[in-house]
Amino acid sequence: MTPSFLRRHPLIRFLALNLALGLVVAAVAVGGLIGFDLFGLRRLILADHSPVAALVLFAGGFMVTFASTVMGSAIMGLGIRPPGDRGAAPAPTEAAVVAVAQARPHR
């Protein structure tokens, strides 16, 4: 992706930024688990016949999990305004428009 593409598509830029943040969190988590040998994971991985495959699968699971979690929470937080924000009122949802239209008496 070129920088001009990301400038033209703010949603893609938003998702890419959150994807990168999730991958960084996953890398830190895997690095911490392996580096501190928590639960004997480093010894277990190094004792395997193919430690690279075990490490790739281990890190891949963390990357998918953390990246999707960070991206999903960022998407769900799009409609939340920060405290004290006096911006424009949010646009009514389709369900709210239908409910108002059904509540009005017919003439």
N, C-alpha and C positions, 0 to 999 in steps of 0.2 A: 504494500500500500504506500502510495506516495503521499507526501505532506499535503499536496493540494487536494487529494481525494479526501483526506481526513478533515481538512478545513471546510470542504463542501458538505460533508455528511457528519453533523455533530453527534447523531445517535451512534454511528459506528465508532467515532472517536471515544465516546462515553463508554461503550461496551469494551473496546480495546484497552482502555485505561484500567477498567475494573478487572478485566481478564489478566492483565499484567500484575496488578496488585494481588490477585488471588494466587497466581503462580509464584510470586515472591513469598507470600505467606506459606505456601506449600513447601517451597525450597527450604525455608527457615525451619519449618517443623520437621521435615525429613532430615535435614542436617543436624538438628538438635538430637533427634532420636538416635541417629547413627553415631554422631560425634560423642555423645555421653554414654553410649552403649546401654540405653535404657532397655530393661526387660531382656537383655542379652541379644538384641537384634543384630548388632554388628557382628558378634561372634557367630550367630546363626546364619547370616548372609554370607560371611566369608568362609564358612564351613561347607557351603553348597558347592556342587560341581560346576555350576556356572553362576558366579556371584554377580556378574554384570546383568544377566537376565533377571535375577531376583531383585536387584536394586532398581532396575528400570520398571519392573512391574509394581514394586512397592511405591516408588516415587510417582509413577503414573496414576495410581489410585488416589494418592494425596492431591495431585495436581487437578484431576478432574473434580474431585470433591470440593476443594477449596476454591477453585476458579468459578465453578458454578454457584457456589454459595455466595461468594462476594458479588458476582454479577446479578444474581437473583435478588439479593438484598438491596443492591443499588437500584434496580428497576422498580422494586416495590416502594422504595423511598422517594421516587420521583415526584409524587403528588404531595408530599409533606412539606409544609412551609416552616421555615425556622421561626422560633419565638420572636414576636415583635415585628414580623413582616406584615406590612399593611398594603401589600400589592393588590392587584385586581382579584376579584372573586373568581374561583375556579369555574370553568365552563360546566354547565349541568350535564350530567350523564344521560344516556339514552333512556335508562330506566326512570329517572326522575322526570324527564320530559313526558314519557308515556303516562306516568302516574298522574301528573298534573292535567294532561289532556283528558284522561278518563274521569277525573274528579269534576271537571267542569260540566255544568248542565247543558244539555242540547237545546238549541233554539229553533 
